[in-house]
């Protein structure tokens, strides 16, 4: 039975991403996964638990990718660290467009019947990204690679730019990969210290 779990999760993720949680009945998820409806309910006793399993898998994969892809480098400037983090986040989003289409179409904070575990997984992803960005901005302000600015505000703005760029795919069909180079240049320009301006 356990080998059916990935197929069910993949099918549910695709259908929830395309149609939303309410628009994807369990019998269609089962058909898409090539299993019986009973098999879905044996692994996930409710549709809500199936949804929660997808959020949990995205969060666990994100944390695993981050653990593997990001190492602190004491020789790196705060600005370089922030831009490296943005690159890591971009690559994570780009590899998992379907999962993030799913998250943006099924925002657990706008779904009253969805349980707290879904919201908690999204909070944990958001908080991890924000915490890392705050560290890089604080370092950048201290080492002079970034202009002086409120650390938390700057971290929120960087995360907002990245999240907004990801969401464009839902409304315009533009992929983050097409925008990544300009996004990085834009963030670098917004954050970096400009000696001429500092001297004024």
C-alpha positions in Angstrom: 0.0 0.0 0.0 2.8 2.5 0.9 4.0 2.6 -2.8 0.6 4.1 -3.7 1.1 7.1 -1.3 3.5 9.1 -3.7 1.1 8.5 -6.6 -1.9 9.7 -4.6 0.0 12.8 -3.3 1.2 13.6 -6.8 -2.3 13.3 -8.3 -3.9 15.3 -5.5 -1.3 18.0 -5.7 -1.9 18.4 -9.5 -5.6 18.4 -9.2 -5.7 20.8 -6.2 -3.3 23.1 -8.1 -5.5 23.1 -11.2 -8.9 23.2 -9.6 -8.6 24.1 -6.0 -9.4 21.9 -3.0 -13.1 22.1 -3.4 -13.0 21.3 -7.2 -11.1 18.1 -6.9 -13.2 15.2 -5.6 -11.5 12.2 -4.1 -12.8 9.8 -6.7 -11.0 11.9 -9.4 -7.8 11.9 -7.4 -8.0 8.2 -7.1 -8.6 7.8 -10.8 -5.6 10.1 -11.6 -3.4 8.1 -9.2 -4.5 4.7 -10.7 -5.9 3.5 -7.4 -9.3 2.9 -5.9 -11.1 5.5 -3.8 -10.9 3.1 -0.9 -7.1 3.0 -1.2 -7.0 6.8 -0.8 -9.1 6.7 2.3 -7.1 3.8 3.8 -4.0 6.0 3.6 -5.7 9.3 4.3 -8.8 8.9 6.4 -10.2 12.3 5.2 -9.7 14.7 2.2 -8.5 17.2 4.7 -5.7 14.8 5.9 -4.7 14.3 2.3 -4.4 18.1 1.9 -2.4 18.3 5.2 0.0 15.6 4.0 0.8 17.6 0.9 1.6 20.7 2.9 3.7 18.6 5.2 5.6 17.1 2.3 6.3 20.5 0.8 7.6 21.8 4.1 9.8 18.7 4.8 11.3 18.9 1.2 12.0 22.6 1.6 13.8 22.1 4.8 15.8 19.2 3.4 16.8 21.1 0.3 17.8 24.1 2.4 19.8 21.9 4.7 21.7 20.5 1.8 22.0 23.7 -0.3 22.8 26.3 2.2 25.9 26.5 4.4 27.1 29.5 6.3 30.3 31.0 4.9 32.0 33.4 7.3 33.9 34.9 4.4 30.7 35.9 2.6 29.2 39.4 2.8 25.7 39.8 4.0 24.6 41.0 0.5 26.2 37.9 -1.1 24.5 35.7 1.5 21.1 37.3 0.8 21.4 36.9 -2.9 22.6 33.3 -2.5 19.5 32.6 -0.3 17.2 34.2 -3.0 18.8 31.9 -5.6 18.2 28.8 -3.4 14.6 29.9 -2.9 14.1 30.5 -6.6 15.5 27.1 -7.6 13.3 25.4 -5.0 10.2 27.2 -6.4 11.3 26.5 -10.0 11.7 22.7 -9.4 8.3 22.5 -7.7 6.0 24.8 -9.6 3.1 22.5 -9.2 3.4 22.3 -5.5 3.5 26.1 -5.3 0.6 26.5 -7.7 -1.2 24.2 -5.2 -0.2 26.3 -2.2 -1.2 29.6 -3.8 -4.6 28.2 -5.0 -5.2 26.5 -1.6 -4.1 29.1 0.9 -4.9 27.5 4.2 -5.3 30.9 5.8 -8.3 31.5 3.5 -9.9 28.1 4.0 -11.8 28.0 7.2 -12.4 24.2 7.1 -8.7 23.4 6.8 -7.0 22.4 10.0 -4.2 24.1 11.8 -1.5 21.6 10.6 -1.7 23.1 7.1 -1.4 26.6 8.4 1.5 25.6 10.7 3.5 24.1 7.8 3.1 27.3 5.7 4.1 29.4 8.8 7.2 27.3 9.3 8.4 27.7 5.7 7.7 31.4 5.8 9.4 31.9 9.1 12.5 29.9 8.1 12.9 32.0 4.9 12.3 35.2 6.8 14.8 34.3 9.6 17.5 33.5 7.2 17.0 36.7 5.2 17.0 38.7 8.5 20.4 37.2 9.4 21.8 38.1 6.0 20.5 41.7 6.1 21.8 42.2 9.6 25.2 41.0 8.5 25.1 43.1 5.4 24.2 46.3 7.3 27.0 45.5 9.8 29.7 44.7 7.2 28.8 47.6 5.0 27.7 45.6 1.9 24.1 46.8 2.4 22.7 50.2 3.1 21.5 51.0 6.5 17.8 49.9 6.8 15.4 48.2 9.2 16.4 44.6 9.1 13.0 43.0 9.5 11.4 45.4 6.9 14.1 44.6 4.3 13.7 40.9 4.9 9.9 41.1 4.4 10.3 43.2 1.2 12.8 40.7 -0.3 10.5 37.8 0.6 7.5 39.7 -0.8 9.2 40.3 -4.1 10.1 36.6 -4.4 6.6 35.4 -3.4 5.0 37.9 -5.8 7.2 36.7 -8.7 6.2 33.1 -8.0 2.5 34.0 -8.0 2.7 35.6 -11.4 2.6 32.2 -13.0 -1.0 31.8 -11.7 -2.2 35.0 -13.4 0.1 35.6 -16.4 1.8 32.3 -17.1 5.3 33.8 -16.5 7.7 31.5 -14.9 10.0 32.5 -12.1 13.0 31.1 -14.1 12.3 33.8 -16.8 12.5 36.5 -14.1 15.2 35.2 -11.9 18.2 37.1 -13.3 16.3 40.5 -13.2 14.9 39.7 -9.8 18.4 39.1 -8.4 19.7 42.3 -10.0 16.7 44.3 -8.6 17.2 43.0 -5.1 20.9 43.6 -5.2 20.4 47.2 -6.4 17.7 47.7 -3.6 19.9 46.4 -0.8 23.5 47.3 -1.6 25.4 50.2 -0.1 26.1 52.9 -2.6 29.3 54.7 -1.4 28.5 57.9 -3.3 25.0 58.1 -1.6 26.4 57.3 1.8 29.0 60.1 1.6 26.3 62.7 0.8 
